[in-house]
């Protein structure tokens, strides 16, 4: 956001994008100046409350009303044809109060999530930063039992994809989290006809190609992958797979920077030669216990800050669905009284 010395309008208004993200509306109740790619609304407050108008317009699908073939565009003539319900002002006020309550709760959860992520990053840095002599530095290859990659069955071949029941992972699904399901499944014929191969559960998976290179995940189920995933099966007598996962996630930017060529590709040699701190390396039992202690702390913060099944992201998702349910319920009216924008 930037600031100007004067304003275009000084009353409550709904800002509607004219170009770009057409459904990304804003409500403002302070004097403002808007750029020429945004419409602002002058609202007759004797008929309609500005915040009520804002909430209603979020339900009409403005993002889908593109009027151009290139950059998404909106026109004033289309907006002027929108029909706006006009219940009594007191009813509008009550609806706004309800939806404001949900919006405030979601904003509070978002703020808490931001704080938790900051807390998680702080503890991760503290727990995974070591002084000279505190650990023995090894490589990922030193603690890896086996390296796997995969392949892509011929696209568009029904025999390889129709009614498939074998999970097949692509790099866009590698997002610093546990993987329990994949977007695509392939058939046994696809596995036999390609380089895709079964990978055991609890491997550390690192995207090794393109825009996702360096991102990591853990597969909680046996699965297959495409050729852009590198998978480390960790030797459990030397290191805990979740300790390795936290380490490579913590070092995402460093690993990504090691990519080669125009696509920034990684390979098994780069990954397996990446340095890894092992606490109490001369005492395997003590080493694994210390790794487990670190993992327990980081897993707790990670679940709270990042998990979509529990923690704040899940709570925010549920609150958003609750807000949308009540918004759509409260903003459906018989088509009688309408007002032009």
NORPENOR-V204640 format. One record per residue. N is the residue number from 1. RES is the residue in one small letter. PSI is psi in degrees with one decimal (none if undefined). OMEGA is omega in whole degrees, 0 to 359 (NA if undefined). D_LAST is the distance of its C-alpha to the last C-alpha in whole Angstrom. Layout:
n=N res=RES psi=PSI omega=OMEGA d_last=D_LAST
n=N res=RES psi=PSI omega=OMEGA d_last=D_LAST
//
This chain:
n=1 res=x psi=138.6 omega=175 d_last=26
n=2 res=x psi=171.0 omega=185 d_last=27
n=3 res=x psi=149.2 omega=179 d_last=27
n=4 res=x psi=164.2 omega=181 d_last=26
n=5 res=x psi=-11.2 omega=179 d_last=28
n=6 res=x psi=177.0 omega=182 d_last=25
n=7 res=x psi=155.2 omega=176 d_last=21
n=8 res=x psi=-29.4 omega=183 d_last=18
n=9 res=x psi=145.3 omega=186 d_last=16
n=10 res=x psi=23.9 omega=177 d_last=18
n=11 res=x psi=164.6 omega=179 d_last=15
n=12 res=x psi=138.3 omega=185 d_last=14
n=13 res=x psi=154.9 omega=171 d_last=11
n=14 res=x psi=124.8 omega=178 d_last=11
n=15 res=x psi=128.7 omega=184 d_last=12
n=16 res=x psi=119.8 omega=180 d_last=12
n=17 res=x psi=136.7 omega=175 d_last=15
n=18 res=x psi=-23.6 omega=179 d_last=15
n=19 res=x psi=150.7 omega=174 d_last=19
n=20 res=x psi=-125.4 omega=184 d_last=21
n=21 res=x psi=87.4 omega=190 d_last=20
n=22 res=x psi=-26.4 omega=182 d_last=17
n=23 res=x psi=4.5 omega=184 d_last=17
n=24 res=x psi=79.4 omega=185 d_last=18
n=25 res=x psi=157.5 omega=176 d_last=15
n=26 res=x psi=143.6 omega=172 d_last=16
n=27 res=x psi=128.6 omega=179 d_last=15
n=28 res=x psi=140.0 omega=178 d_last=17
n=29 res=x psi=25.4 omega=174 d_last=18
n=30 res=x psi=159.7 omega=177 d_last=20
n=31 res=x psi=140.8 omega=185 d_last=20
n=32 res=x psi=162.0 omega=169 d_last=19
n=33 res=x psi=129.5 omega=181 d_last=20
n=34 res=x psi=150.9 omega=177 d_last=18
n=35 res=x psi=169.1 omega=187 d_last=20
n=36 res=x psi=-0.8 omega=176 d_last=19
n=37 res=x psi=12.5 omega=179 d_last=18
n=38 res=x psi=130.7 omega=171 d_last=15
n=39 res=x psi=143.1 omega=166 d_last=12
n=40 res=x psi=159.2 omega=185 d_last=11
n=41 res=x psi=132.3 omega=170 d_last=7
n=42 res=x psi=114.8 omega=193 d_last=8
n=43 res=x psi=133.5 omega=175 d_last=7
n=44 res=x psi=97.0 omega=186 d_last=9
n=45 res=x psi=-7.0 omega=173 d_last=12
n=46 res=x psi=-20.0 omega=180 d_last=13
n=47 res=x psi=-36.2 omega=189 d_last=11
n=48 res=x psi=137.4 omega=177 d_last=10
n=49 res=x psi=133.5 omega=182 d_last=12
n=50 res=x psi=-41.9 omega=182 d_last=11
n=51 res=x psi=-32.9 omega=175 d_last=14
n=52 res=x psi=-43.9 omega=178 d_last=13
n=53 res=x psi=-43.4 omega=179 d_last=9
n=54 res=x psi=-51.1 omega=182 d_last=12
n=55 res=x psi=-40.5 omega=180 d_last=14
n=56 res=x psi=-43.7 omega=183 d_last=12
n=57 res=x psi=-22.9 omega=176 d_last=11
n=58 res=x psi=-9.6 omega=183 d_last=14
n=59 res=x psi=-7.5 omega=191 d_last=15
n=60 res=x psi=-0.1 omega=177 d_last=14
n=61 res=x psi=41.4 omega=179 d_last=16
n=62 res=x psi=-30.7 omega=180 d_last=14
n=63 res=x psi=-20.3 omega=180 d_last=18
n=64 res=x psi=3.6 omega=184 d_last=19
n=65 res=x psi=43.2 omega=181 d_last=16
n=66 res=x psi=131.9 omega=182 d_last=19
n=67 res=x psi=15.3 omega=183 d_last=18
n=68 res=x psi=164.6 omega=181 d_last=22
n=69 res=x psi=-18.3 omega=181 d_last=25
n=70 res=x psi=-109.3 omega=176 d_last=26
n=71 res=x psi=128.4 omega=179 d_last=24
n=72 res=x psi=131.6 omega=185 d_last=21
n=73 res=x psi=149.8 omega=178 d_last=18
n=74 res=x psi=152.6 omega=179 d_last=15
n=75 res=x psi=152.6 omega=180 d_last=13
n=76 res=x psi=-34.3 omega=181 d_last=10
n=77 res=x psi=-38.1 omega=177 d_last=10
n=78 res=x psi=-44.2 omega=180 d_last=11
n=79 res=x psi=-37.6 omega=181 d_last=7
n=80 res=x psi=-20.4 omega=180 d_last=6
n=81 res=x psi=-7.6 omega=179 d_last=8
n=82 res=x psi=136.4 omega=177 d_last=7
n=83 res=x psi=127.1 omega=185 d_last=8
n=84 res=x psi=123.8 omega=177 d_last=8
n=85 res=x psi=143.4 omega=182 d_last=11
n=86 res=x psi=79.2 omega=172 d_last=12
n=87 res=x psi=171.4 omega=177 d_last=15
n=88 res=x psi=148.7 omega=183 d_last=17
n=89 res=x psi=-36.0 omega=179 d_last=16
n=90 res=x psi=-38.5 omega=176 d_last=20
n=91 res=x psi=-42.5 omega=177 d_last=19
n=92 res=x psi=-43.3 omega=181 d_last=16
n=93 res=x psi=-44.0 omega=181 d_last=19
n=94 res=x psi=-41.2 omega=178 d_last=21
n=95 res=x psi=-44.6 omega=179 d_last=20
n=96 res=x psi=-41.9 omega=180 d_last=19
n=97 res=x psi=-43.3 omega=180 d_last=22
n=98 res=x psi=-48.9 omega=183 d_last=24
n=99 res=x psi=-32.9 omega=174 d_last=22
n=100 res=x psi=-38.0 omega=180 d_last=22
n=101 res=x psi=-45.9 omega=178 d_last=26
n=102 res=x psi=-41.3 omega=180 d_last=26
n=103 res=x psi=-40.6 omega=179 d_last=24
n=104 res=x psi=-42.0 omega=180 d_last=27
n=105 res=x psi=-43.1 omega=179 d_last=30
n=106 res=x psi=-39.5 omega=179 d_last=29
n=107 res=x psi=-38.7 omega=178 d_last=29
n=108 res=x psi=-40.1 omega=178 d_last=32
n=109 res=x psi=-39.2 omega=178 d_last=33
n=110 res=x psi=-40.8 omega=179 d_last=32
n=111 res=x psi=-40.4 omega=178 d_last=34
n=112 res=x psi=-39.5 omega=179 d_last=37
n=113 res=x psi=-42.3 omega=178 d_last=37
n=114 res=x psi=-41.5 omega=179 d_last=37
n=115 res=x psi=-40.2 omega=180 d_last=40
n=116 res=x psi=-38.5 omega=178 d_last=42
n=117 res=x psi=-38.4 omega=177 d_last=42
n=118 res=x psi=-41.2 omega=178 d_last=43
n=119 res=x psi=-44.3 omega=179 d_last=46
n=120 res=x psi=-46.7 omega=181 d_last=46
n=121 res=x psi=-36.0 omega=178 d_last=47
n=122 res=x psi=-51.5 omega=182 d_last=49
n=123 res=x psi=-36.2 omega=178 d_last=51
n=124 res=x psi=-42.4 omega=179 d_last=51
n=125 res=x psi=-40.2 omega=179 d_last=52
n=126 res=x psi=-43.0 omega=185 d_last=55
n=127 res=x psi=-24.1 omega=184 d_last=57
n=128 res=x psi=17.3 omega=173 d_last=57
n=129 res=x psi=129.0 omega=188 d_last=58
n=130 res=x psi=145.8 omega=175 d_last=62
n=131 res=x psi=160.7 omega=178 d_last=64
n=132 res=x psi=128.5 omega=178 d_last=67
n=133 res=x psi=-10.3 omega=180 d_last=70
n=134 res=x psi=-26.2 omega=183 d_last=68
n=135 res=x psi=166.4 omega=171 d_last=67
n=136 res=x psi=129.8 omega=182 d_last=69
n=137 res=x psi=121.1 omega=175 d_last=66
n=138 res=x psi=-167.2 omega=175 d_last=67
n=139 res=x psi=162.7 omega=176 d_last=64
n=140 res=x psi=-33.4 omega=178 d_last=62
n=141 res=x psi=-30.0 omega=180 d_last=65
n=142 res=x psi=-26.7 omega=183 d_last=67
n=143 res=x psi=8.9 omega=182 d_last=65
n=144 res=x psi=127.3 omega=177 d_last=64
n=145 res=x psi=-40.4 omega=181 d_last=66
n=146 res=x psi=144.4 omega=176 d_last=64
n=147 res=x psi=134.3 omega=178 d_last=62
n=148 res=x psi=148.9 omega=163 d_last=60
n=149 res=x psi=-163.0 omega=185 d_last=57
n=150 res=x psi=-152.2 omega=182 d_last=56
n=151 res=x psi=170.6 omega=181 d_last=55
n=152 res=x psi=116.3 omega=174 d_last=52
n=153 res=x psi=152.1 omega=182 d_last=53
n=154 res=x psi=122.6 omega=182 d_last=52
n=155 res=x psi=143.4 omega=176 d_last=49
n=156 res=x psi=4.9 omega=179 d_last=48
n=157 res=x psi=107.2 omega=184 d_last=51
n=158 res=x psi=-35.5 omega=182 d_last=51
n=159 res=x psi=-25.5 omega=184 d_last=54
n=160 res=x psi=-18.3 omega=186 d_last=53
n=161 res=x psi=-35.5 omega=184 d_last=50
n=162 res=x psi=127.0 omega=179 d_last=49
n=163 res=x psi=24.0 omega=178 d_last=50
n=164 res=x psi=148.2 omega=179 d_last=51
n=165 res=x psi=11.7 omega=180 d_last=52
n=166 res=x psi=117.9 omega=180 d_last=53
n=167 res=x psi=132.7 omega=181 d_last=50
n=168 res=x psi=116.0 omega=189 d_last=50
n=169 res=x psi=136.8 omega=173 d_last=48
n=170 res=x psi=160.0 omega=188 d_last=46
n=171 res=x psi=-25.7 omega=179 d_last=46
n=172 res=x psi=-12.4 omega=177 d_last=42
n=173 res=x psi=-2.0 omega=179 d_last=43
n=174 res=x psi=104.0 omega=191 d_last=45
n=175 res=x psi=43.3 omega=176 d_last=43
n=176 res=x psi=42.9 omega=184 d_last=45
n=177 res=x psi=174.5 omega=173 d_last=46
n=178 res=x psi=142.5 omega=179 d_last=48
n=179 res=x psi=117.6 omega=181 d_last=47
n=180 res=x psi=-7.7 omega=179 d_last=48
n=181 res=x psi=150.8 omega=178 d_last=46
n=182 res=x psi=156.3 omega=181 d_last=45
n=183 res=x psi=-28.7 omega=185 d_last=43
n=184 res=x psi=143.7 omega=173 d_last=45
n=185 res=x psi=146.2 omega=180 d_last=48
n=186 res=x psi=172.7 omega=182 d_last=51
n=187 res=x psi=169.1 omega=176 d_last=54
n=188 res=x psi=-35.3 omega=177 d_last=58
n=189 res=x psi=-36.0 omega=179 d_last=59
n=190 res=x psi=-40.3 omega=179 d_last=56
n=191 res=x psi=-42.9 omega=182 d_last=58
n=192 res=x psi=-31.2 omega=186 d_last=61
n=193 res=x psi=-1.4 omega=184 d_last=60
n=194 res=x psi=-177.5 omega=178 d_last=58
n=195 res=x psi=0.8 omega=176 d_last=59
n=196 res=x psi=137.4 omega=181 d_last=57
n=197 res=x psi=156.5 omega=179 d_last=59
n=198 res=x psi=136.6 omega=178 d_last=59
n=199 res=x psi=130.3 omega=182 d_last=58
n=200 res=x psi=158.5 omega=178 d_last=59
n=201 res=x psi=157.8 omega=175 d_last=57
n=202 res=x psi=35.3 omega=168 d_last=56
n=203 res=x psi=154.9 omega=171 d_last=57
n=204 res=x psi=118.0 omega=184 d_last=55
n=205 res=x psi=131.0 omega=179 d_last=53
n=206 res=x psi=126.2 omega=174 d_last=52
n=207 res=x psi=132.1 omega=188 d_last=49
n=208 res=x psi=10.2 omega=184 d_last=51
n=209 res=x psi=142.7 omega=171 d_last=49
n=210 res=x psi=-153.5 omega=187 d_last=46
n=211 res=x psi=-25.2 omega=183 d_last=43
n=212 res=x psi=-0.7 omega=185 d_last=44
n=213 res=x psi=131.7 omega=179 d_last=48
n=214 res=x psi=-19.5 omega=178 d_last=49
n=215 res=x psi=151.4 omega=186 d_last=47
n=216 res=x psi=164.2 omega=180 d_last=49
n=217 res=x psi=173.4 omega=174 d_last=49
n=218 res=x psi=128.9 omega=176 d_last=51
n=219 res=x psi=117.4 omega=180 d_last=52
n=220 res=x psi=-2.4 omega=177 d_last=53
n=221 res=x psi=153.0 omega=170 d_last=53
n=222 res=x psi=140.4 omega=181 d_last=56
n=223 res=x psi=176.6 omega=171 d_last=54
n=224 res=x psi=164.3 omega=180 d_last=54
n=225 res=x psi=167.4 omega=170 d_last=52
n=226 res=x psi=179.4 omega=186 d_last=51
n=227 res=x psi=-4.3 omega=181 d_last=53
n=228 res=x psi=6.6 omega=176 d_last=51
n=229 res=x psi=133.8 omega=171 d_last=52
n=230 res=x psi=134.6 omega=187 d_last=55
n=231 res=x psi=126.8 omega=180 d_last=56
n=232 res=x psi=115.2 omega=171 d_last=59
n=233 res=x psi=113.3 omega=189 d_last=61
n=234 res=x psi=138.2 omega=175 d_last=62
n=235 res=x psi=108.3 omega=187 d_last=66
n=236 res=x psi=-10.6 omega=176 d_last=65
n=237 res=x psi=-11.1 omega=183 d_last=69
n=238 res=x psi=-32.1 omega=183 d_last=68
n=239 res=x psi=155.2 omega=175 d_last=64
n=240 res=x psi=134.9 omega=183 d_last=61
n=241 res=x psi=-32.4 omega=180 d_last=58
n=242 res=x psi=-29.1 omega=174 d_last=56
n=243 res=x psi=-43.7 omega=178 d_last=57
n=244 res=x psi=-42.3 omega=179 d_last=57
n=245 res=x psi=-47.9 omega=180 d_last=54
n=246 res=x psi=-36.2 omega=180 d_last=53
n=247 res=x psi=-47.5 omega=182 d_last=55
n=248 res=x psi=-31.0 omega=176 d_last=53
n=249 res=x psi=-42.5 omega=178 d_last=50
n=250 res=x psi=-33.0 omega=183 d_last=51
n=251 res=x psi=24.8 omega=182 d_last=52
n=252 res=x psi=-50.5 omega=184 d_last=49
n=253 res=x psi=-38.8 omega=180 d_last=48
n=254 res=x psi=-45.6 omega=179 d_last=52
n=255 res=x psi=-44.3 omega=180 d_last=53
n=256 res=x psi=-38.3 omega=183 d_last=50
n=257 res=x psi=-14.4 omega=180 d_last=51
n=258 res=x psi=-4.4 omega=181 d_last=55
n=259 res=x psi=151.2 omega=184 d_last=53
n=260 res=x psi=154.2 omega=176 d_last=55
n=261 res=x psi=177.6 omega=184 d_last=54
n=262 res=x psi=-24.4 omega=180 d_last=50
n=263 res=x psi=-3.4 omega=181 d_last=49
n=264 res=x psi=41.1 omega=185 d_last=50
n=265 res=x psi=143.4 omega=172 d_last=52
n=266 res=x psi=171.0 omega=176 d_last=54
n=267 res=x psi=176.9 omega=184 d_last=58
n=268 res=x psi=-36.2 omega=181 d_last=60
n=269 res=x psi=-44.9 omega=179 d_last=62
n=270 res=x psi=-46.6 omega=183 d_last=60
n=271 res=x psi=-48.1 omega=185 d_last=58
n=272 res=x psi=-19.5 omega=178 d_last=62
n=273 res=x psi=3.1 omega=180 d_last=63
n=274 res=x psi=135.3 omega=185 d_last=60
n=275 res=x psi=149.1 omega=185 d_last=62
n=276 res=x psi=126.8 omega=178 d_last=62
n=277 res=x psi=128.1 omega=177 d_last=63
n=278 res=x psi=112.2 omega=178 d_last=65
n=279 res=x psi=143.3 omega=177 d_last=66
n=280 res=x psi=50.4 omega=186 d_last=70
n=281 res=x psi=-24.8 omega=181 d_last=71
n=282 res=x psi=-2.0 omega=178 d_last=74
n=283 res=x psi=89.1 omega=185 d_last=74
n=284 res=x psi=-41.0 omega=182 d_last=72
n=285 res=x psi=-45.3 omega=179 d_last=71
n=286 res=x psi=-36.3 omega=179 d_last=70
n=287 res=x psi=-47.2 omega=181 d_last=68
n=288 res=x psi=-34.5 omega=178 d_last=66
n=289 res=x psi=-41.0 omega=178 d_last=66
n=290 res=x psi=-40.3 omega=175 d_last=64
n=291 res=x psi=-42.0 omega=180 d_last=62
n=292 res=x psi=-37.6 omega=178 d_last=61
n=293 res=x psi=-46.1 omega=179 d_last=60
n=294 res=x psi=-44.2 omega=181 d_last=58
n=295 res=x psi=-42.5 omega=182 d_last=56
n=296 res=x psi=-41.2 omega=180 d_last=56
n=297 res=x psi=-47.5 omega=183 d_last=54
n=298 res=x psi=-35.9 omega=177 d_last=52
n=299 res=x psi=-38.3 omega=180 d_last=51
n=300 res=x psi=-48.6 omega=179 d_last=50
n=301 res=x psi=-36.9 omega=180 d_last=47
n=302 res=x psi=-43.7 omega=180 d_last=46
n=303 res=x psi=-41.4 omega=181 d_last=45
n=304 res=x psi=-38.4 omega=187 d_last=43
n=305 res=x psi=-25.1 omega=190 d_last=41
n=306 res=x psi=-18.0 omega=187 d_last=41
n=307 res=x psi=133.9 omega=176 d_last=42
n=308 res=x psi=-0.9 omega=177 d_last=39
n=309 res=x psi=-21.1 omega=180 d_last=42
n=310 res=x psi=178.6 omega=177 d_last=42
n=311 res=x psi=-168.2 omega=187 d_last=41
n=312 res=x psi=-40.2 omega=177 d_last=38
n=313 res=x psi=-39.4 omega=178 d_last=36
n=314 res=x psi=-41.8 omega=179 d_last=37
n=315 res=x psi=-41.2 omega=179 d_last=36
n=316 res=x psi=-41.7 omega=178 d_last=32
n=317 res=x psi=-44.1 omega=180 d_last=32
n=318 res=x psi=-40.9 omega=179 d_last=33
n=319 res=x psi=-37.5 omega=178 d_last=30
n=320 res=x psi=-42.3 omega=178 d_last=27
n=321 res=x psi=-39.0 omega=178 d_last=28
n=322 res=x psi=-44.2 omega=178 d_last=28
n=323 res=x psi=-47.4 omega=182 d_last=25
n=324 res=x psi=-36.8 omega=179 d_last=23
n=325 res=x psi=-50.8 omega=182 d_last=25
n=326 res=x psi=-34.4 omega=177 d_last=24
n=327 res=x psi=-49.3 omega=181 d_last=20
n=328 res=x psi=-33.8 omega=179 d_last=20
n=329 res=x psi=-42.1 omega=185 d_last=22
n=330 res=x psi=-21.7 omega=187 d_last=20
n=331 res=x psi=22.6 omega=173 d_last=17
n=332 res=x psi=121.8 omega=184 d_last=18
n=333 res=x psi=154.2 omega=170 d_last=17
n=334 res=x psi=143.0 omega=183 d_last=18
n=335 res=x psi=84.1 omega=177 d_last=16
n=336 res=x psi=-89.5 omega=182 d_last=16
n=337 res=x psi=125.9 omega=177 d_last=13
n=338 res=x psi=161.4 omega=177 d_last=10
n=339 res=x psi=144.3 omega=177 d_last=6
n=340 res=x psi=149.1 omega=177 d_last=4
n=341 res=x psi=none omega=NA d_last=0
//
